[in-house]
Amino acid sequence: MKVSLPLKPFQYQNLIDGKWQNAADGKTFERYSPAHEVLVGIYPKSGEADAILAIDAARKAFDEGIWPRMSGAERAAIILKAASLIRKNAEELAFIETLESGKPISQAKDEMEWAACNWDYAATLARHTKGESFNSLGEDMLAIVVKEPIGVVSMITPWNFPLLIISQKLPLALAVGCTAVVKPSEFTSGTTLKLGGILKEAGLPDGVVNILSGYGDPVGIAMTNHPMVDMISFTGSTSVGKRIAAAAGQKLKKVELELGGKNPQIIFPDVDLTEVVDSVVFGVYFNMGECCNSGSRILVHEDIADELIKKVIEKSKQVKVGDPLDPQVKVGAIINQQQMEKISGYFEQAATQGAKLVLGGKATEHGNYILPTIYDEVKPEMSIAKEEIFGPVLSIIRFKTLDEAIRIANDTLYGLSASVWTKDIDKAMTISRKVKAGTIWINTFMNGYAELPFGGYKESGLGREMGAAAIDEFTEMKTIQIHIGPKTGWWISDK
């Protein structure tokens, strides 16, 4: 059953030091649904003054507050409560995400559960953050290595998976005792601001998490440059990530970056094409292709290329495009007109560079919708084969040999993820070891689990989110050396 549009827009406030506040100068901005072109949200247009207030609150909560000094079990209880409340409010949260982003409502509902699972898992890590001990340094020495929370973390998140991506960062930082200042994308701020209310209800102390709506300039800049911020965690474009890394480098702040991708699915002849086709179509059209993990490159062995392409075209024609509030829709609206123009620009480049359009390649007559698009006869050097489009656009590249497939897969600035389809374990493991990507799937695509680390090689980012290893992103290691018994040395006589 199709969900109705809201009778009036949602209205929001910033959360600073546990209090709901308007922007210091009273300014606001609005968000119109990309699918329906109606006003769906009104938000504080925060400025530098608001960012400084939020950073000060997070700094005080870390330096003087109880959160870093609570036991892991106490922090875990609050994080688990937050997970429960995300599930309780999932319908409203999914509705807001669909209105703001244009993504299908059925997908948005799934994302709420995925987000809650990340909070569940982070709660277990709150009780298992541990270091090491060394008792092999001699009978008079003992050493221990402890992990301490890094401090105040600025988190800047994108518009494609608003609640899910903050849920890949924030609960892990909270688990080890950090405090945070969070700025969601100005296009999709609603669910992150709603998360502030969830955290208050869960019992999070005031000032531990502060959430601001606004623009990268000035809010994101202040969150990056302020001397009282210890770390920046950013998900977004590679170009912005580079600027953040450069700014952080001036003050030697720690950074964690999850950036772009141009992810191949490498397909050999010995596979079940029905299974492959479903994953190809899902991989490129999921979230309208606005996904860093999008399977936007298909590398297919020439022996099965024609058959695969025929089946992918047939399946793609069945993909329903339209109103994201319709539960049957698989491809919703593109986030904004700027992104529509970017995607259309790649259509022009593809035509100029000689790719063969076999499906789509255009927008619908009305609204911010791009039809499922497939290009055949794509060469590895073409723009659509190398650059992140962030739209429902598939490039098909043929290969002859294993080595050629590996070379093509690695011939990009990115290294986020890749998939290989084959029943030959030697081929599968050779590709898994030689393709430079943070995640390799074998005979599947885009599975994700809170227990497993996520991040990329090369210009896909720095560090890892999720999994037990992500705890290390938000901690500093401290070595403590203990001398036992009488001390001897330079100035102490042993006589």
Buried (B, 14 or more C-beta within 10 A) or exposed (E): EEBEEBEEBBEBBBBBBBEBBBBBEEBBBEBBBBBBEEBBBBBBBBBBEBBBBBBBBBBBBBEEBEBBEBEBEBBBBBBBBBBBBBBEBBEBBBBBBBBBBBBBBBBBBBBBBBBBBBBBBBBBBBBEBEBEEEEEEEEEBBBBBBBBBBBBBBBBBBBBBBBBBBBBBBBBBBBBBBBBBBBBBBBBBBBBBBBBBBBBBBEBBBBBBBBBBBBBEBBBBBBBBBEBBBBBBBBBBBEBBEBBBEBBEEEEBBBBBBBBBBBBBBBBBEBEBEEBBBBBBBBBBBBBBBBBBBBBBBBBBEEBBEEBBEBBBEBBEEBEBBBBBBEEBBBBBBBBEEBBEBBBEBBEBBEEBEBEBBBBBEBEEEBBBBBBBBBBBBBBEBBBBBBBBBBBBBBBBBBEEBEBBBEBBBBBBBBBBBBBBBEBEEBBEBBBEBBBBBBBBBBEBBEBEBEEBBBBBBBBBBBBBBBBBBBBBBBBEEEEEEEEEEEEEEEEEEE
